[in-house]
């Protein structure tokens, strides 16, 4: 897969993840993209509770197009974001075609991390995922704004 195609898929997944987070957490959390810590590190999304600012969630998106398998290093990176931002929970997002081994799922549970697999071509309506084409997705997005 060429660089441009990988970059395009990664952008689609970031958009889909943003839609997912706004649908699932939008009422209870303020959502920030690419929050920069003092160390210079940046999780893909950073959620802070509206009622309690100590309620924080770090979100990292990984797009493993080459290997197709989730890595332990992904969870270590998310744990680092959780530690630096004093976050209790972490959310790791993968495309739906990435395989996540059982050992990694167990390790994520132990670290209070949730693994979510999303399709790049999905639309979120009232907490449900609907797989649709890109043109229809853009039309629906424009009509809802």
N, C-alpha and C positions, 0 to 999 in steps of 0.2 A: 504494500500500500504506500503510495507516494506521500510526501510531506504535506502537500496542500490538502489532500483528501483526509489525512489524519487530523489536520488542524480544523478542517470544516466539521468533522465528526465531533471533535472535542468541543467546539463552540456550540453545536447543537445540544450536546449533553449538558453543558453549562446552562443554557437557556432552559432546558427541560428541568434541570435541578432547581433553578430559581423558581420556576412555576410550581414545582412540587413543594418547595419550602414555603412559599407564600400561601399555598392552599392548605398545607398541614399545620404550619406554625404562625401564619401571618397575624392571627388575632391576639396571640399571647406574647409574641416576640417581635422585637425590632430586628430587621435583617440587614446586615451590611455585607457587601461584596468586597473581597480582597482587603480585609482589615489588616493594617500593618502594626505588628508589635514593636516594642522598643528595640528588640534584637534584629529587626529587619525581616523577620519571617511573616508570611501571609497565608492564612487559611483561605480557601476559596470562598467560604461564607462564614459569617460570625453572627450568631443569634444571641440577643440579650433580652431577658424577660422584661415586659412592660411593668409588671407589678413589683418584681424583685430583681434589681439589677445584678444580683449575685447568681441568678439562674441563667447560665450561659451554655451554649452548645457550639462546638467547633465542627465545621463541615468541610470535608476534603473530597474532591472528585478525582478519581483515577481512571485513566483511559488506556488499558493495556491492550493495544491493538496487535502488538507483535507476539507476545507469549500467550495471551488469552487466559492467563491464570493470575489470580490475586496473590500478592506477595506479603510476607510478614513485615517488610520494611514500610509498607503503606500504613499498617496499624501503628508502628513505632512513630512514624511521622505525625499521625493524628494524636497519639498520646502526648507527643512533644507540644503540639498546639494546645491540647487540653491543659497541660502543666503550665505553660507560659501565660495562658489566659485565665487561669483559675476556673476552668470549665469542668463541671461534673460529668457531662455527657459528651460523646462524640458521635458523629454520623459520617460513615464512609460510603460514598456513592460510586458504583461501578455501572458500566453498560450491561445490558441484560445478556450479552454473549460472553461475558467473562465468567470463568469458573472459579468459585470460592471454595477451597477445601474445608472439610469439617473441622480440622485442627484450628484453622484461622477463625472460623465462626465461634468456636469455643473460647479462643483467646480474646476475641472481641467482646464477648459477653462478660468475661472476667474483668475487662478494663472499662466496663460500662460504655461500650461502643456498639452502635447499631450499624449493620451492613444493609444497604438498600441497593437493589439493582433496578435500573430504569432503562427504558428504550429511548433512543434519541428522537424518534418520531411519535411522541405521545403528547396528549393534551390532558390537563387535569381540570376536571369539573367537579366541584363539591367533594373533593377527596377521592375521586375515582380516576383511574387511568384509562384513557381511550387512545388506542393507536390509530393515527390517521396520517394522511399525506401532508407534506409541507405546505402546499398551496392552500388547502382548506384550513390548516392550522393558522396561517397568517391572516386569512380572511376572518376567521373567528376572533383572533386576537385584536384585529383592527376594529371589529364591530363592538367588542366589549369595552374598548377604551373611550 
